[in-house]
Amino acid sequence: MFVTIFNTVNTGLNAYRDKNALSHYVIAGAVTGSLFRISLGLRGLVAGGIIGALLGTPIGSLLMALQKYYGETIQERKRKDREALYELKLEEWKARLQFTEHLPEEIESNLQKNQSKDDAKKIEALLNLPRNPSSDKQDKD
């Protein structure tokens, strides 16, 4: 639970300021420590905040060093992932759009092909029907 609070505060500060800083880890540690000791009153709140800030400093330093070692920050990685996802969705959208552009033409050509066959079957069926008796009388007259 405390890790969740720490991460939430840190991520919120990173998103709000759009950068990664050691102060975000210190503030997140202070907030988490304060919330952990809030049940002990004002003195516990202050003490928890100080202890949390002191523990947040080395954790933040370690995480920032790891990010520097890997060559990109979490924000840069998330930005790259968002851009890659956007490009993927854009390509998918273009493919769907291209498919739908050709679909009416394909449907129309299929209808024309099937329509001529259907028309030939209907004509054949009409020719095979028995003649109308009234037309036979008129032919005789």
Disulfide bonds with the S-S distance in Angstrom:
none
